[in-house]
């Protein structure tokens, strides 16, 4: 009987397809759309802005992107749940599809926490932990930062300061991968970062992101590796079969782009193909051959 139980457990482990070492959970599905930790000052949608011209007269590549175009972009993800948003940082013009759809953050919460921490007095060790968390997406570094810099409340502080209406701390305070975010909030977060004291440290760390993350995961998907882009990546396997892959960054210093996906197949390969297809589609609309 004991050997039968052992064989069953071994079979169960190997039955989980392409399982990742990063933040795998066995919790049942939960409602993650309870809203922000702070007073909501808006409806959570992105204001499309005025015209498609910047103050310098430079036209925006977003001027000709329609709602149908964005629907087509999201559809490129196939069976994946997709939230995608683009914000022109010069004109404030924005487009999105399922931009307010809530997702667990996976490692994108590292970016939010870093913004809060970088506005405090930091030791050399703290700065190194932040660099490692952002560039190589180091989970061990994030574990230390989450505790040291009051991660749960930090999420609310950044949400309030940046006007993020769909972002809130995890229900389980120990699970920073379960911070809830939206694509609309992620592009607005970048807009906030680029005008904050955290700017230089964040941009430098993200710009030096290696192809292989600290846990050995290949983070060269979505926006990472596209010329002129720095980005934060996120990945998480959530039992029984949800694969989260996220990519959020800035293109050419002008366009903040967020592509958030969750794939129900349990396959990292399928999930990677999905987010790459969505990212390529949105970049094509911006006139970029990614």
C-alpha positions as CSV (number, residue, x, y, z in Angstrom):
1,X,0.0,0.0,0.0
2,X,2.8,2.4,0.9
3,X,4.6,1.8,-2.5
4,X,1.3,2.4,-4.3
5,X,0.9,5.7,-2.6
6,X,4.5,6.7,-3.4
7,X,4.0,5.8,-7.1
8,X,0.8,7.8,-7.2
9,X,2.5,10.9,-5.8
10,X,5.4,10.6,-8.3
11,X,2.9,10.3,-11.1
12,X,1.0,13.3,-9.9
13,X,4.2,15.5,-9.9
14,X,5.1,14.5,-13.4
15,X,1.6,15.0,-14.7
16,X,1.9,18.7,-14.2
17,X,3.0,19.8,-17.6
18,X,6.2,21.9,-17.9
19,X,5.8,23.1,-14.3
20,X,7.9,26.2,-13.4
21,X,9.9,26.6,-10.2
22,X,8.4,30.1,-9.8
23,X,5.4,30.6,-7.5
24,X,3.3,27.5,-8.1
25,X,0.2,27.4,-6.0
26,X,-2.5,24.9,-5.2
27,X,-5.2,27.2,-4.2
28,X,-8.7,27.1,-5.8
29,X,-9.7,29.9,-8.1
30,X,-10.7,33.1,-6.3
31,X,-12.4,36.4,-7.2
32,X,-9.5,38.8,-7.7
33,X,-11.5,41.8,-8.8
34,X,-12.4,43.4,-5.5
35,X,-10.8,46.7,-6.4
36,X,-7.9,48.8,-5.3
37,X,-6.6,49.2,-1.7
38,X,-7.1,52.9,-1.9
39,X,-10.1,55.2,-2.6
40,X,-11.0,54.9,-6.3
41,X,-10.7,58.3,-7.9
42,X,-11.7,57.2,-11.4
43,X,-13.4,54.5,-13.4
44,X,-10.2,52.6,-14.1
45,X,-10.3,53.2,-17.8
46,X,-7.6,54.9,-19.8
47,X,-8.5,58.3,-21.2
48,X,-7.8,58.3,-24.9
49,X,-6.3,61.8,-24.7
50,X,-6.8,64.6,-27.1
51,X,-5.2,64.3,-30.5
52,X,-2.5,62.1,-31.9
53,X,0.2,64.8,-31.8
54,X,2.8,65.5,-29.2
55,X,3.8,69.0,-28.0
56,X,6.6,68.9,-30.5
57,X,4.3,68.1,-33.4
58,X,5.4,64.4,-33.7
59,X,2.5,62.2,-34.7
60,X,1.6,59.2,-32.6
61,X,1.6,55.7,-34.0
62,X,-1.5,55.2,-32.0
63,X,-3.6,57.6,-34.0
64,X,-4.9,55.0,-36.4
65,X,-5.3,52.1,-33.9
66,X,-9.1,51.4,-33.6
67,X,-11.0,49.4,-31.0
68,X,-11.4,46.7,-33.6
69,X,-7.6,46.6,-34.0
70,X,-7.2,46.1,-30.3
71,X,-9.8,43.4,-30.3
72,X,-7.8,41.7,-33.0
73,X,-4.6,42.1,-31.0
74,X,-6.1,40.3,-28.0
75,X,-7.6,37.6,-30.2
76,X,-4.1,36.7,-31.3
77,X,-3.7,35.1,-27.8
78,X,-6.1,32.3,-28.7
79,X,-7.5,30.5,-25.6
80,X,-5.5,32.8,-23.3
81,X,-7.1,35.4,-21.2
82,X,-5.5,38.7,-22.4
83,X,-5.3,42.2,-21.1
84,X,-3.4,44.6,-23.3
85,X,-2.8,48.4,-23.0
86,X,-0.7,51.0,-24.8
87,X,-0.1,54.5,-23.5
88,X,1.7,57.3,-25.5
89,X,3.8,58.9,-22.9
90,X,4.0,62.1,-24.9
91,X,0.4,62.7,-25.9
92,X,-1.3,60.7,-23.1
93,X,-3.3,58.9,-25.8
94,X,-4.2,55.4,-24.8
95,X,-5.8,52.3,-26.2
96,X,-6.6,49.0,-24.5
97,X,-8.5,45.7,-24.8
98,X,-9.6,44.1,-21.5
99,X,-7.4,46.8,-19.9
100,X,-9.3,46.6,-16.6
101,X,-9.3,42.8,-16.5
102,X,-7.7,41.7,-13.2
103,X,-4.7,39.4,-13.2
104,X,-2.4,38.0,-10.5
105,X,0.8,39.9,-11.0
106,X,3.4,37.1,-10.7
107,X,6.7,39.0,-10.7
108,X,5.3,42.4,-11.9
109,X,4.7,43.1,-8.2
110,X,8.5,43.5,-7.9
111,X,8.2,46.6,-10.0
112,X,5.5,48.1,-7.8
113,X,7.4,47.4,-4.6
114,X,10.7,48.8,-6.1
115,X,9.0,52.1,-6.8
116,X,8.0,52.4,-3.2
117,X,11.4,51.3,-1.8
118,X,13.4,53.6,-4.1
119,X,11.8,56.6,-2.6
120,X,13.3,55.8,0.7
121,X,16.9,56.0,2.1
122,X,18.5,52.7,1.0
123,X,21.7,50.9,1.9
124,X,23.9,49.4,-0.8
125,X,22.5,46.0,0.0
126,X,18.9,47.3,-0.5
127,X,19.9,48.8,-3.9
128,X,21.4,45.5,-5.0
129,X,18.4,43.5,-3.9
130,X,16.2,45.9,-6.0
131,X,18.5,45.5,-9.0
132,X,18.4,41.7,-8.8
133,X,14.6,41.6,-8.3
134,X,14.0,43.8,-11.4
135,X,16.7,42.5,-13.8
136,X,17.0,38.8,-13.1
137,X,13.6,38.7,-11.4
138,X,15.2,37.2,-8.4
139,X,12.6,35.7,-6.1
140,X,14.9,35.4,-3.1
141,X,15.7,39.1,-3.4
142,X,12.0,39.9,-3.6
143,X,11.3,37.8,-0.5
144,X,13.6,40.0,1.5
145,X,12.3,43.2,0.0
146,X,8.7,42.3,0.6
147,X,9.3,41.9,4.3
148,X,11.8,44.7,4.7
149,X,9.8,47.3,2.9
150,X,6.2,46.4,4.1
151,X,5.1,44.9,0.8
152,X,1.4,44.7,1.5
153,X,1.1,48.4,2.4
154,X,3.6,49.4,-0.3
155,X,1.2,48.2,-3.0
156,X,-1.5,50.5,-1.6
157,X,0.9,53.5,-1.4
158,X,2.1,53.2,-5.0
159,X,-1.5,52.6,-6.2
160,X,-2.6,55.8,-4.5
161,X,0.4,57.9,-5.7
162,X,0.2,56.6,-9.3
163,X,-3.6,56.6,-9.6
164,X,-3.9,52.8,-10.1
165,X,-7.5,51.9,-9.8
166,X,-7.4,48.2,-10.3
167,X,-4.3,47.3,-8.3
168,X,-4.5,45.8,-4.8
169,X,-2.4,43.8,-2.3
170,X,-2.8,40.0,-2.1
171,X,-5.5,38.5,0.1
172,X,-2.7,36.3,1.5
173,X,0.0,38.7,2.7
174,X,2.7,36.2,2.2
175,X,2.0,35.7,-1.6
176,X,3.5,38.7,-3.5
177,X,2.8,36.9,-6.7
178,X,-0.9,37.4,-6.0
179,X,-0.9,41.1,-6.0
180,X,-3.7,42.0,-8.4
181,X,-3.0,44.3,-11.4
182,X,-4.5,45.4,-14.7
183,X,-2.9,46.2,-18.1
184,X,-4.2,49.8,-17.8
185,X,-2.6,50.2,-14.4
186,X,0.8,48.8,-15.6
187,X,1.1,51.4,-18.3
188,X,0.1,54.2,-15.9
189,X,2.7,52.8,-13.5
190,X,5.4,53.4,-16.0
191,X,4.2,56.9,-16.6
192,X,4.5,57.5,-12.9
193,X,7.9,55.9,-12.6
194,X,9.4,58.0,-15.4
195,X,8.5,61.2,-13.5
196,X,9.6,59.9,-10.1
197,X,12.9,59.5,-8.1
198,X,12.8,55.8,-9.0
199,X,13.3,56.4,-12.7
200,X,17.0,56.0,-13.1
201,X,17.4,52.9,-11.0
202,X,14.3,51.2,-12.5
203,X,15.3,51.9,-16.1
204,X,18.9,50.8,-15.5
205,X,17.9,47.5,-13.9
206,X,15.3,46.6,-16.5
207,X,17.6,47.6,-19.3
208,X,20.1,45.0,-18.0
209,X,17.7,42.1,-17.7
210,X,19.4,38.9,-18.8
211,X,17.7,36.3,-21.0
212,X,17.9,33.7,-18.2
213,X,16.3,34.7,-14.9
214,X,17.7,33.9,-11.5
215,X,15.6,30.8,-11.2
216,X,16.8,29.5,-14.6
217,X,13.6,30.5,-16.4
218,X,13.9,31.8,-20.0
219,X,12.4,35.3,-19.7
220,X,13.0,36.2,-23.4
221,X,9.3,36.4,-24.3
222,X,6.9,39.2,-25.0
223,X,8.7,42.6,-25.0
224,X,12.0,41.4,-23.7
225,X,14.6,41.4,-26.4
226,X,12.7,43.8,-28.7
227,X,15.0,46.6,-29.9
228,X,14.4,49.8,-28.0
229,X,12.4,48.2,-25.2
230,X,13.1,47.7,-21.5
231,X,10.5,45.6,-19.7
232,X,9.6,43.6,-16.6
233,X,8.5,40.0,-17.1
234,X,6.3,37.8,-14.9
235,X,5.5,34.1,-14.9
236,X,3.7,31.8,-12.6
237,X,2.1,28.4,-12.6
238,X,-1.1,28.4,-10.7
239,X,-2.6,24.9,-10.0
240,X,-4.4,23.1,-11.5
241,X,-3.4,24.4,-14.9
242,X,-3.2,28.2,-15.3
243,X,0.0,29.6,-16.7
244,X,0.6,33.3,-16.2
245,X,3.0,35.1,-18.5
246,X,3.2,38.9,-18.4
247,X,5.4,41.5,-20.1
248,X,5.2,45.2,-19.4
249,X,7.7,47.9,-20.6
250,X,8.5,51.0,-22.5
251,X,9.2,51.2,-26.2
252,X,11.6,53.9,-27.6
253,X,11.0,56.0,-24.4
254,X,7.6,56.9,-25.7
255,X,5.1,54.0,-25.6
256,X,4.3,52.1,-22.4
257,X,3.0,48.7,-23.3
258,X,1.5,46.0,-21.1
259,X,0.5,42.5,-22.2
260,X,-0.9,40.3,-19.4
261,X,-2.0,36.7,-20.1
262,X,-3.2,33.6,-18.4
263,X,-3.3,30.4,-20.3
264,X,-5.5,27.4,-19.1
265,X,-3.6,24.7,-20.9
266,X,-0.9,24.1,-18.4
267,X,1.7,24.4,-21.2
268,X,4.5,26.9,-21.0
269,X,5.1,26.4,-24.7
270,X,1.5,27.3,-25.6
271,X,1.5,30.2,-23.2
272,X,4.7,31.6,-24.6
273,X,3.4,31.3,-28.2
274,X,0.3,33.1,-27.0
275,X,2.0,36.1,-25.4
276,X,4.5,36.4,-28.2
277,X,1.6,36.5,-30.8
278,X,-0.2,39.2,-28.8
279,X,3.0,41.3,-28.4
280,X,3.9,41.0,-32.1
281,X,0.4,42.1,-33.0
282,X,0.4,45.2,-30.8
283,X,4.0,46.1,-31.9
284,X,2.9,45.8,-35.6
285,X,0.1,48.3,-34.9
286,X,2.8,50.6,-33.5
287,X,4.8,50.1,-36.6
288,X,7.5,48.0,-35.0
289,X,8.7,44.7,-36.4
290,X,9.3,42.9,-33.1
